[in-house]
Amino acid sequence: MTHRTRIKICGITREQDLAEAVAAGADAIGFVFYPKSPRYVTPQRAAELIRLLPPFITAVGLFVNASADEVVATVQQAPLSLLQFHGDETVAQCDSAANAANRPFIRAMRVGTATVADDLIKYAHDYRAGSRLFAGLLLDTLVDGYGGSGKVFDWSLIPKELAPQVVLSGGLSVQNATDAVVRVRPYAVDISSGVEQSKGIKDVAKIRAFIAAVRQADASSN
Ligand SMILES: O=C(O)c1ccccc1N[C@@H]1O[C@H](COP(=O)(O)O)[C@@H](O)[C@H]1O
């Protein structure tokens, strides 16, 4: 069966970056609601940007340790399709916020040098069992802070049976996109720093080159 790797471009703050990402073929656009991030947007700003999205492109809201009330208030202003929990939230906290906001969510697991393949399998299992709104696992690199670091983790840790379901992130770039897709064969890839000219400001040429590389890797692997 042919596989089309879904592509999420995260940390969009400007109209022109949103339009370019969509025109280049992005499947999902991420908005960062973590105030400490240089890519932070207010819910009102996200709402203005989401209004510009055509149908069938997923608007993803990224949260780090936000309360359920904050998630609900954000969704009331900005019509997000999917939530991304990227902090220290427990299964119960993700489930409760997702239920309160009535949205499915993906959960980031940050992978470090001490992580083993069984940790990833258990993590995915716990979320699948713990929430009907759990839509998938995102794998990022464990760093100080929470994400958007531009750092890669060891992809060989990803168990073969988990790879087709995961969103691969952490330090993806134009340079390693082909390798990532051909080696891991993830469900989706998520990129922020690797397509920026500076934090929060995207680089159109990098967005186009990244998406083209993923599509080419799909074609060569199918
Ligand atoms: O983008 C951010 O600023 C951010 C802040 C806090 C948590 C996650 C964040 N971004 C996510 O981090 C990964 C990896 O990003 P990168 O490509 O290595 O820069 C990605 O899932 C972003 O959505």
The ligand as an SDF file (V2000), in Angstrom:
LIG
                    3D

 23 24  0  0  0  0  0  0  0  0999 V2000
    8.0930   25.3110   19.0200 O   0  0  0  0  0  0  0  0  0  0  0  0
    8.2260   25.5880   20.2180 C   0  0  0  0  0  0  0  0  0  0  0  0
    8.6400   26.6840   20.6040 O   0  0  0  0  0  0  0  0  0  0  0  0
    7.8730   24.5690   21.2570 C   0  0  0  0  0  0  0  0  0  0  0  0
    7.8450   24.9610   22.5780 C   0  0  0  0  0  0  0  0  0  0  0  0
    7.5260   24.0710   23.5660 C   0  0  0  0  0  0  0  0  0  0  0  0
    7.2540   22.7540   23.2490 C   0  0  0  0  0  0  0  0  0  0  0  0
    7.2790   22.3340   21.9200 C   0  0  0  0  0  0  0  0  0  0  0  0
    7.6000   23.2200   20.9190 C   0  0  0  0  0  0  0  0  0  0  0  0
    7.6390   22.8260   19.5750 N   0  0  0  0  0  0  0  0  0  0  0  0
    7.5740   21.4720   19.1620 C   0  0  0  0  0  0  0  0  0  0  0  0
    8.8250   20.8420   19.3550 O   0  0  0  0  0  0  0  0  0  0  0  0
    9.0060   19.8310   18.3810 C   0  0  0  0  0  0  0  0  0  0  0  0
   10.3780   19.8960   17.7660 C   0  0  0  0  0  0  0  0  0  0  0  0
   10.6060   21.1000   17.1640 O   0  0  0  0  0  0  0  0  0  0  0  0
   11.9040   21.3560   16.2520 P   0  0  0  0  0  0  0  0  0  0  0  0
   11.5190   20.9870   14.8330 O   0  0  0  0  0  0  0  0  0  0  0  0
   13.0350   20.5500   16.7800 O   0  0  0  0  0  0  0  0  0  0  0  0
   12.1550   22.8240   16.3750 O   0  0  0  0  0  0  0  0  0  0  0  0
    7.8830   19.9770   17.3880 C   0  0  0  0  0  0  0  0  0  0  0  0
    6.9240   18.9620   17.6760 O   0  0  0  0  0  0  0  0  0  0  0  0
    7.2780   21.3120   17.6850 C   0  0  0  0  0  0  0  0  0  0  0  0
    5.8820   21.2270   17.4730 O   0  0  0  0  0  0  0  0  0  0  0  0
  1  2  2  0
  2  3  1  0
  2  4  1  0
  4  5  1  0
  4  9  2  0
  5  6  2  0
  6  7  1  0
  7  8  2  0
  8  9  1  0
  9 10  1  0
 10 11  1  0
 11 12  1  0
 11 22  1  0
 12 13  1  0
 13 14  1  0
 13 20  1  0
 14 15  1  0
 15 16  1  0
 16 17  2  0
 16 18  1  0
 16 19  1  0
 20 21  1  0
 20 22  1  0
 22 23  1  0
M  END
$$$$
